[in-house]
Amino acid sequence: MKSYLWIIAGVIAAAVGAAVWAAIAYYAHFELAWIAWLIGIAVGGAVVATAGDNAGMATGVAAAAIAIAGILGGKYAAIRMDLGDFIAEAGIAEVTDDFVISFIADDIVEERMAGGETIEWPTEWEFGEASEPEEYPADIWAEAEDQWNRGDEAYRQQYRTYVQHTVETNMAEFVNDVSEEALFANIDLFDMLFFLLAIISAWKIGSGGGD
């Protein structure tokens, strides 16, 4: 166990560095690319200090890999925090009766389309986009509304819960997708320079100076 404590030390250094990166990016609303370099130096230092005489090529490579994970982790955390604020400000759609009925209407539309029927939409909104009564064909909305009104309170509560869960799941998937895309979308040459310096520093220091 003792011979691998340097891995734990490197991971802790990377985690602290990632937390600092995320906090600065979140509260200052901009990223300081040179922090990536500091993460690389910190990880390399933690690894070599703990590895001692065991430092070498293996510890250097591991330090570089841990530093990369820490840098990307910090950027990802900052993105998720910003998105969290955006979602909180935008708010999740209130589960009103009409909102729930729109889900029933979508099911009816899907059934009719599967049967070969062509749906004539009253507005520019179509299947998967419509959510308001006036955005659906009148007969489809009437059928959905009738189905909702005929259900007892247990049915309605169950459907509300289903809709709420669906909305929250879709929102979580949206946040994940946007976070993953944004992680690499805003990396420029300046960032890449400091990322490269971080990797080299982590490897060089973590290997004991390249001995």
MODELLER restraints for C-alpha pairs under 7 A, 6 or more apart:
rsr = mdl.restraints
at = mdl.atoms
rsr.add(forms.Gaussian(group=physical.xy_distance, feature=features.Distance(at['CA:5:A'], at['CA:50:A']), mean=6.59, stdev=0.5))
rsr.add(forms.Gaussian(group=physical.xy_distance, feature=features.Distance(at['CA:6:A'], at['CA:47:A']), mean=4.71, stdev=0.5))
rsr.add(forms.Gaussian(group=physical.xy_distance, feature=features.Distance(at['CA:6:A'], at['CA:50:A']), mean=4.81, stdev=0.5))
rsr.add(forms.Gaussian(group=physical.xy_distance, feature=features.Distance(at['CA:6:A'], at['CA:51:A']), mean=5.17, stdev=0.5))
rsr.add(forms.Gaussian(group=physical.xy_distance, feature=features.Distance(at['CA:7:A'], at['CA:47:A']), mean=6.58, stdev=0.5))
rsr.add(forms.Gaussian(group=physical.xy_distance, feature=features.Distance(at['CA:9:A'], at['CA:46:A']), mean=5.54, stdev=0.5))
rsr.add(forms.Gaussian(group=physical.xy_distance, feature=features.Distance(at['CA:9:A'], at['CA:47:A']), mean=6.02, stdev=0.5))
rsr.add(forms.Gaussian(group=physical.xy_distance, feature=features.Distance(at['CA:9:A'], at['CA:50:A']), mean=6.94, stdev=0.5))
rsr.add(forms.Gaussian(group=physical.xy_distance, feature=features.Distance(at['CA:10:A'], at['CA:43:A']), mean=4.85, stdev=0.5))
rsr.add(forms.Gaussian(group=physical.xy_distance, feature=features.Distance(at['CA:10:A'], at['CA:46:A']), mean=5.42, stdev=0.5))
rsr.add(forms.Gaussian(group=physical.xy_distance, feature=features.Distance(at['CA:10:A'], at['CA:47:A']), mean=5.16, stdev=0.5))
rsr.add(forms.Gaussian(group=physical.xy_distance, feature=features.Distance(at['CA:10:A'], at['CA:63:A']), mean=6.51, stdev=0.5))
rsr.add(forms.Gaussian(group=physical.xy_distance, feature=features.Distance(at['CA:10:A'], at['CA:66:A']), mean=6.67, stdev=0.5))
rsr.add(forms.Gaussian(group=physical.xy_distance, feature=features.Distance(at['CA:11:A'], at['CA:66:A']), mean=6.30, stdev=0.5))
rsr.add(forms.Gaussian(group=physical.xy_distance, feature=features.Distance(at['CA:13:A'], at['CA:42:A']), mean=6.06, stdev=0.5))
rsr.add(forms.Gaussian(group=physical.xy_distance, feature=features.Distance(at['CA:13:A'], at['CA:43:A']), mean=5.28, stdev=0.5))
rsr.add(forms.Gaussian(group=physical.xy_distance, feature=features.Distance(at['CA:13:A'], at['CA:46:A']), mean=6.63, stdev=0.5))
rsr.add(forms.Gaussian(group=physical.xy_distance, feature=features.Distance(at['CA:14:A'], at['CA:39:A']), mean=6.19, stdev=0.5))
rsr.add(forms.Gaussian(group=physical.xy_distance, feature=features.Distance(at['CA:14:A'], at['CA:43:A']), mean=5.87, stdev=0.5))
rsr.add(forms.Gaussian(group=physical.xy_distance, feature=features.Distance(at['CA:14:A'], at['CA:66:A']), mean=6.66, stdev=0.5))
rsr.add(forms.Gaussian(group=physical.xy_distance, feature=features.Distance(at['CA:14:A'], at['CA:67:A']), mean=5.93, stdev=0.5))
rsr.add(forms.Gaussian(group=physical.xy_distance, feature=features.Distance(at['CA:14:A'], at['CA:70:A']), mean=4.59, stdev=0.5))
rsr.add(forms.Gaussian(group=physical.xy_distance, feature=features.Distance(at['CA:15:A'], at['CA:70:A']), mean=5.98, stdev=0.5))
rsr.add(forms.Gaussian(group=physical.xy_distance, feature=features.Distance(at['CA:17:A'], at['CA:39:A']), mean=5.31, stdev=0.5))
rsr.add(forms.Gaussian(group=physical.xy_distance, feature=features.Distance(at['CA:17:A'], at['CA:70:A']), mean=6.78, stdev=0.5))
rsr.add(forms.Gaussian(group=physical.xy_distance, feature=features.Distance(at['CA:18:A'], at['CA:70:A']), mean=5.28, stdev=0.5))
rsr.add(forms.Gaussian(group=physical.xy_distance, feature=features.Distance(at['CA:18:A'], at['CA:71:A']), mean=6.00, stdev=0.5))
rsr.add(forms.Gaussian(group=physical.xy_distance, feature=features.Distance(at['CA:18:A'], at['CA:73:A']), mean=5.95, stdev=0.5))
rsr.add(forms.Gaussian(group=physical.xy_distance, feature=features.Distance(at['CA:18:A'], at['CA:74:A']), mean=3.88, stdev=0.5))
rsr.add(forms.Gaussian(group=physical.xy_distance, feature=features.Distance(at['CA:19:A'], at['CA:74:A']), mean=6.08, stdev=0.5))
rsr.add(forms.Gaussian(group=physical.xy_distance, feature=features.Distance(at['CA:21:A'], at['CA:35:A']), mean=6.63, stdev=0.5))
rsr.add(forms.Gaussian(group=physical.xy_distance, feature=features.Distance(at['CA:21:A'], at['CA:74:A']), mean=5.36, stdev=0.5))
rsr.add(forms.Gaussian(group=physical.xy_distance, feature=features.Distance(at['CA:22:A'], at['CA:74:A']), mean=4.96, stdev=0.5))
rsr.add(forms.Gaussian(group=physical.xy_distance, feature=features.Distance(at['CA:22:A'], at['CA:75:A']), mean=6.21, stdev=0.5))
rsr.add(forms.Gaussian(group=physical.xy_distance, feature=features.Distance(at['CA:22:A'], at['CA:77:A']), mean=5.76, stdev=0.5))
rsr.add(forms.Gaussian(group=physical.xy_distance, feature=features.Distance(at['CA:22:A'], at['CA:78:A']), mean=4.40, stdev=0.5))
rsr.add(forms.Gaussian(group=physical.xy_distance, feature=features.Distance(at['CA:25:A'], at['CA:31:A']), mean=4.80, stdev=0.5))
rsr.add(forms.Gaussian(group=physical.xy_distance, feature=features.Distance(at['CA:25:A'], at['CA:78:A']), mean=6.06, stdev=0.5))
rsr.add(forms.Gaussian(group=physical.xy_distance, feature=features.Distance(at['CA:26:A'], at['CA:78:A']), mean=5.59, stdev=0.5))
rsr.add(forms.Gaussian(group=physical.xy_distance, feature=features.Distance(at['CA:26:A'], at['CA:81:A']), mean=6.86, stdev=0.5))
rsr.add(forms.Gaussian(group=physical.xy_distance, feature=features.Distance(at['CA:26:A'], at['CA:82:A']), mean=6.61, stdev=0.5))
rsr.add(forms.Gaussian(group=physical.xy_distance, feature=features.Distance(at['CA:33:A'], at['CA:191:A']), mean=5.43, stdev=0.5))
rsr.add(forms.Gaussian(group=physical.xy_distance, feature=features.Distance(at['CA:33:A'], at['CA:194:A']), mean=6.20, stdev=0.5))
rsr.add(forms.Gaussian(group=physical.xy_distance, feature=features.Distance(at['CA:34:A'], at['CA:194:A']), mean=5.77, stdev=0.5))
rsr.add(forms.Gaussian(group=physical.xy_distance, feature=features.Distance(at['CA:36:A'], at['CA:71:A']), mean=5.85, stdev=0.5))
rsr.add(forms.Gaussian(group=physical.xy_distance, feature=features.Distance(at['CA:36:A'], at['CA:194:A']), mean=6.18, stdev=0.5))
rsr.add(forms.Gaussian(group=physical.xy_distance, feature=features.Distance(at['CA:36:A'], at['CA:195:A']), mean=5.91, stdev=0.5))
rsr.add(forms.Gaussian(group=physical.xy_distance, feature=features.Distance(at['CA:36:A'], at['CA:198:A']), mean=5.91, stdev=0.5))
rsr.add(forms.Gaussian(group=physical.xy_distance, feature=features.Distance(at['CA:37:A'], at['CA:194:A']), mean=5.56, stdev=0.5))
rsr.add(forms.Gaussian(group=physical.xy_distance, feature=features.Distance(at['CA:37:A'], at['CA:195:A']), mean=6.45, stdev=0.5))
rsr.add(forms.Gaussian(group=physical.xy_distance, feature=features.Distance(at['CA:37:A'], at['CA:197:A']), mean=5.85, stdev=0.5))
rsr.add(forms.Gaussian(group=physical.xy_distance, feature=features.Distance(at['CA:37:A'], at['CA:198:A']), mean=4.04, stdev=0.5))
rsr.add(forms.Gaussian(group=physical.xy_distance, feature=features.Distance(at['CA:38:A'], at['CA:198:A']), mean=6.93, stdev=0.5))
rsr.add(forms.Gaussian(group=physical.xy_distance, feature=features.Distance(at['CA:39:A'], at['CA:67:A']), mean=6.32, stdev=0.5))
rsr.add(forms.Gaussian(group=physical.xy_distance, feature=features.Distance(at['CA:39:A'], at['CA:198:A']), mean=6.71, stdev=0.5))
rsr.add(forms.Gaussian(group=physical.xy_distance, feature=features.Distance(at['CA:40:A'], at['CA:67:A']), mean=5.18, stdev=0.5))
rsr.add(forms.Gaussian(group=physical.xy_distance, feature=features.Distance(at['CA:40:A'], at['CA:198:A']), mean=4.14, stdev=0.5))
rsr.add(forms.Gaussian(group=physical.xy_distance, feature=features.Distance(at['CA:40:A'], at['CA:199:A']), mean=5.91, stdev=0.5))
rsr.add(forms.Gaussian(group=physical.xy_distance, feature=features.Distance(at['CA:40:A'], at['CA:201:A']), mean=5.74, stdev=0.5))
rsr.add(forms.Gaussian(group=physical.xy_distance, feature=features.Distance(at['CA:40:A'], at['CA:202:A']), mean=4.54, stdev=0.5))
rsr.add(forms.Gaussian(group=physical.xy_distance, feature=features.Distance(at['CA:41:A'], at['CA:198:A']), mean=6.59, stdev=0.5))
rsr.add(forms.Gaussian(group=physical.xy_distance, feature=features.Distance(at['CA:41:A'], at['CA:201:A']), mean=5.57, stdev=0.5))
rsr.add(forms.Gaussian(group=physical.xy_distance, feature=features.Distance(at['CA:41:A'], at['CA:202:A']), mean=5.41, stdev=0.5))
rsr.add(forms.Gaussian(group=physical.xy_distance, feature=features.Distance(at['CA:43:A'], at['CA:63:A']), mean=6.09, stdev=0.5))
rsr.add(forms.Gaussian(group=physical.xy_distance, feature=features.Distance(at['CA:43:A'], at['CA:67:A']), mean=6.10, stdev=0.5))
rsr.add(forms.Gaussian(group=physical.xy_distance, feature=features.Distance(at['CA:43:A'], at['CA:202:A']), mean=6.02, stdev=0.5))
rsr.add(forms.Gaussian(group=physical.xy_distance, feature=features.Distance(at['CA:44:A'], at['CA:63:A']), mean=5.54, stdev=0.5))
rsr.add(forms.Gaussian(group=physical.xy_distance, feature=features.Distance(at['CA:44:A'], at['CA:201:A']), mean=6.83, stdev=0.5))
rsr.add(forms.Gaussian(group=physical.xy_distance, feature=features.Distance(at['CA:44:A'], at['CA:202:A']), mean=4.12, stdev=0.5))
rsr.add(forms.Gaussian(group=physical.xy_distance, feature=features.Distance(at['CA:44:A'], at['CA:203:A']), mean=6.47, stdev=0.5))
rsr.add(forms.Gaussian(group=physical.xy_distance, feature=features.Distance(at['CA:44:A'], at['CA:205:A']), mean=4.86, stdev=0.5))
rsr.add(forms.Gaussian(group=physical.xy_distance, feature=features.Distance(at['CA:44:A'], at['CA:206:A']), mean=4.00, stdev=0.5))
rsr.add(forms.Gaussian(group=physical.xy_distance, feature=features.Distance(at['CA:45:A'], at['CA:205:A']), mean=6.07, stdev=0.5))
rsr.add(forms.Gaussian(group=physical.xy_distance, feature=features.Distance(at['CA:45:A'], at['CA:206:A']), mean=6.19, stdev=0.5))
rsr.add(forms.Gaussian(group=physical.xy_distance, feature=features.Distance(at['CA:47:A'], at['CA:59:A']), mean=6.98, stdev=0.5))
rsr.add(forms.Gaussian(group=physical.xy_distance, feature=features.Distance(at['CA:47:A'], at['CA:63:A']), mean=6.57, stdev=0.5))
rsr.add(forms.Gaussian(group=physical.xy_distance, feature=features.Distance(at['CA:47:A'], at['CA:206:A']), mean=5.41, stdev=0.5))
rsr.add(forms.Gaussian(group=physical.xy_distance, feature=features.Distance(at['CA:48:A'], at['CA:55:A']), mean=5.84, stdev=0.5))
rsr.add(forms.Gaussian(group=physical.xy_distance, feature=features.Distance(at['CA:48:A'], at['CA:205:A']), mean=6.68, stdev=0.5))
rsr.add(forms.Gaussian(group=physical.xy_distance, feature=features.Distance(at['CA:48:A'], at['CA:206:A']), mean=4.81, stdev=0.5))
rsr.add(forms.Gaussian(group=physical.xy_distance, feature=features.Distance(at['CA:48:A'], at['CA:207:A']), mean=6.63, stdev=0.5))
rsr.add(forms.Gaussian(group=physical.xy_distance, feature=features.Distance(at['CA:48:A'], at['CA:208:A']), mean=5.92, stdev=0.5))
rsr.add(forms.Gaussian(group=physical.xy_distance, feature=features.Distance(at['CA:55:A'], at['CA:206:A']), mean=6.86, stdev=0.5))
rsr.add(forms.Gaussian(group=physical.xy_distance, feature=features.Distance(at['CA:55:A'], at['CA:207:A']), mean=5.18, stdev=0.5))
rsr.add(forms.Gaussian(group=physical.xy_distance, feature=features.Distance(at['CA:55:A'], at['CA:208:A']), mean=5.43, stdev=0.5))
rsr.add(forms.Gaussian(group=physical.xy_distance, feature=features.Distance(at['CA:56:A'], at['CA:207:A']), mean=4.22, stdev=0.5))
rsr.add(forms.Gaussian(group=physical.xy_distance, feature=features.Distance(at['CA:56:A'], at['CA:208:A']), mean=5.99, stdev=0.5))
rsr.add(forms.Gaussian(group=physical.xy_distance, feature=features.Distance(at['CA:56:A'], at['CA:210:A']), mean=7.00, stdev=0.5))
rsr.add(forms.Gaussian(group=physical.xy_distance, feature=features.Distance(at['CA:56:A'], at['CA:211:A']), mean=6.53, stdev=0.5))
rsr.add(forms.Gaussian(group=physical.xy_distance, feature=features.Distance(at['CA:57:A'], at['CA:207:A']), mean=5.25, stdev=0.5))
rsr.add(forms.Gaussian(group=physical.xy_distance, feature=features.Distance(at['CA:59:A'], at['CA:206:A']), mean=5.70, stdev=0.5))
rsr.add(forms.Gaussian(group=physical.xy_distance, feature=features.Distance(at['CA:59:A'], at['CA:207:A']), mean=5.35, stdev=0.5))
rsr.add(forms.Gaussian(group=physical.xy_distance, feature=features.Distance(at['CA:60:A'], at['CA:202:A']), mean=6.65, stdev=0.5))
rsr.add(forms.Gaussian(group=physical.xy_distance, feature=features.Distance(at['CA:60:A'], at['CA:203:A']), mean=4.03, stdev=0.5))
rsr.add(forms.Gaussian(group=physical.xy_distance, feature=features.Distance(at['CA:60:A'], at['CA:204:A']), mean=6.22, stdev=0.5))
rsr.add(forms.Gaussian(group=physical.xy_distance, feature=features.Distance(at['CA:60:A'], at['CA:205:A']), mean=6.96, stdev=0.5))
rsr.add(forms.Gaussian(group=physical.xy_distance, feature=features.Distance(at['CA:60:A'], at['CA:206:A']), mean=4.24, stdev=0.5))
rsr.add(forms.Gaussian(group=physical.xy_distance, feature=features.Distance(at['CA:60:A'], at['CA:207:A']), mean=3.87, stdev=0.5))
rsr.add(forms.Gaussian(group=physical.xy_distance, feature=features.Distance(at['CA:61:A'], at['CA:203:A']), mean=5.56, stdev=0.5))
rsr.add(forms.Gaussian(group=physical.xy_distance, feature=features.Distance(at['CA:63:A'], at['CA:202:A']), mean=5.37, stdev=0.5))
rsr.add(forms.Gaussian(group=physical.xy_distance, feature=features.Distance(at['CA:63:A'], at['CA:203:A']), mean=5.73, stdev=0.5))
rsr.add(forms.Gaussian(group=physical.xy_distance, feature=features.Distance(at['CA:63:A'], at['CA:206:A']), mean=5.62, stdev=0.5))
rsr.add(forms.Gaussian(group=physical.xy_distance, feature=features.Distance(at['CA:64:A'], at['CA:199:A']), mean=4.96, stdev=0.5))
rsr.add(forms.Gaussian(group=physical.xy_distance, feature=features.Distance(at['CA:64:A'], at['CA:202:A']), mean=4.92, stdev=0.5))
rsr.add(forms.Gaussian(group=physical.xy_distance, feature=features.Distance(at['CA:64:A'], at['CA:203:A']), mean=4.93, stdev=0.5))
rsr.add(forms.Gaussian(group=physical.xy_distance, feature=features.Distance(at['CA:67:A'], at['CA:199:A']), mean=6.56, stdev=0.5))
rsr.add(forms.Gaussian(group=physical.xy_distance, feature=features.Distance(at['CA:67:A'], at['CA:202:A']), mean=6.65, stdev=0.5))
rsr.add(forms.Gaussian(group=physical.xy_distance, feature=features.Distance(at['CA:68:A'], at['CA:199:A']), mean=6.82, stdev=0.5))
rsr.add(forms.Gaussian(group=physical.xy_distance, feature=features.Distance(at['CA:75:A'], at['CA:183:A']), mean=6.62, stdev=0.5))
rsr.add(forms.Gaussian(group=physical.xy_distance, feature=features.Distance(at['CA:76:A'], at['CA:179:A']), mean=6.70, stdev=0.5))
rsr.add(forms.Gaussian(group=physical.xy_distance, feature=features.Distance(at['CA:76:A'], at['CA:183:A']), mean=6.01, stdev=0.5))
rsr.add(forms.Gaussian(group=physical.xy_distance, feature=features.Distance(at['CA:79:A'], at['CA:179:A']), mean=6.06, stdev=0.5))
rsr.add(forms.Gaussian(group=physical.xy_distance, feature=features.Distance(at['CA:80:A'], at['CA:179:A']), mean=6.32, stdev=0.5))
rsr.add(forms.Gaussian(group=physical.xy_distance, feature=features.Distance(at['CA:83:A'], at['CA:175:A']), mean=6.84, stdev=0.5))
rsr.add(forms.Gaussian(group=physical.xy_distance, feature=features.Distance(at['CA:95:A'], at['CA:160:A']), mean=6.82, stdev=0.5))
rsr.add(forms.Gaussian(group=physical.xy_distance, feature=features.Distance(at['CA:95:A'], at['CA:164:A']), mean=6.75, stdev=0.5))
rsr.add(forms.Gaussian(group=physical.xy_distance, feature=features.Distance(at['CA:99:A'], at['CA:131:A']), mean=6.55, stdev=0.5))
rsr.add(forms.Gaussian(group=physical.xy_distance, feature=features.Distance(at['CA:100:A'], at['CA:160:A']), mean=6.40, stdev=0.5))
rsr.add(forms.Gaussian(group=physical.xy_distance, feature=features.Distance(at['CA:100:A'], at['CA:163:A']), mean=6.51, stdev=0.5))
rsr.add(forms.Gaussian(group=physical.xy_distance, feature=features.Distance(at['CA:101:A'], at['CA:144:A']), mean=6.01, stdev=0.5))
rsr.add(forms.Gaussian(group=physical.xy_distance, feature=features.Distance(at['CA:101:A'], at['CA:145:A']), mean=6.13, stdev=0.5))
rsr.add(forms.Gaussian(group=physical.xy_distance, feature=features.Distance(at['CA:101:A'], at['CA:148:A']), mean=6.69, stdev=0.5))
rsr.add(forms.Gaussian(group=physical.xy_distance, feature=features.Distance(at['CA:102:A'], at['CA:131:A']), mean=5.42, stdev=0.5))
rsr.add(forms.Gaussian(group=physical.xy_distance, feature=features.Distance(at['CA:102:A'], at['CA:132:A']), mean=6.88, stdev=0.5))
rsr.add(forms.Gaussian(group=physical.xy_distance, feature=features.Distance(at['CA:104:A'], at['CA:144:A']), mean=5.49, stdev=0.5))
rsr.add(forms.Gaussian(group=physical.xy_distance, feature=features.Distance(at['CA:105:A'], at['CA:140:A']), mean=6.18, stdev=0.5))
rsr.add(forms.Gaussian(group=physical.xy_distance, feature=features.Distance(at['CA:105:A'], at['CA:141:A']), mean=5.93, stdev=0.5))
rsr.add(forms.Gaussian(group=physical.xy_distance, feature=features.Distance(at['CA:105:A'], at['CA:144:A']), mean=5.07, stdev=0.5))
rsr.add(forms.Gaussian(group=physical.xy_distance, feature=features.Distance(at['CA:106:A'], at['CA:127:A']), mean=6.88, stdev=0.5))
rsr.add(forms.Gaussian(group=physical.xy_distance, feature=features.Distance(at['CA:108:A'], at['CA:140:A']), mean=6.92, stdev=0.5))
rsr.add(forms.Gaussian(group=physical.xy_distance, feature=features.Distance(at['CA:120:A'], at['CA:137:A']), mean=6.72, stdev=0.5))
rsr.add(forms.Gaussian(group=physical.xy_distance, feature=features.Distance(at['CA:121:A'], at['CA:136:A']), mean=6.18, stdev=0.5))
rsr.add(forms.Gaussian(group=physical.xy_distance, feature=features.Distance(at['CA:121:A'], at['CA:137:A']), mean=5.69, stdev=0.5))
rsr.add(forms.Gaussian(group=physical.xy_distance, feature=features.Distance(at['CA:122:A'], at['CA:135:A']), mean=6.14, stdev=0.5))
rsr.add(forms.Gaussian(group=physical.xy_distance, feature=features.Distance(at['CA:122:A'], at['CA:136:A']), mean=6.47, stdev=0.5))
rsr.add(forms.Gaussian(group=physical.xy_distance, feature=features.Distance(at['CA:122:A'], at['CA:137:A']), mean=6.03, stdev=0.5))
rsr.add(forms.Gaussian(group=physical.xy_distance, feature=features.Distance(at['CA:123:A'], at['CA:135:A']), mean=5.76, stdev=0.5))
rsr.add(forms.Gaussian(group=physical.xy_distance, feature=features.Distance(at['CA:125:A'], at['CA:135:A']), mean=6.34, stdev=0.5))
rsr.add(forms.Gaussian(group=physical.xy_distance, feature=features.Distance(at['CA:130:A'], at['CA:136:A']), mean=6.65, stdev=0.5))
rsr.add(forms.Gaussian(group=physical.xy_distance, feature=features.Distance(at['CA:133:A'], at['CA:141:A']), mean=6.38, stdev=0.5))
rsr.add(forms.Gaussian(group=physical.xy_distance, feature=features.Distance(at['CA:204:A'], at['CA:210:A']), mean=5.56, stdev=0.5))
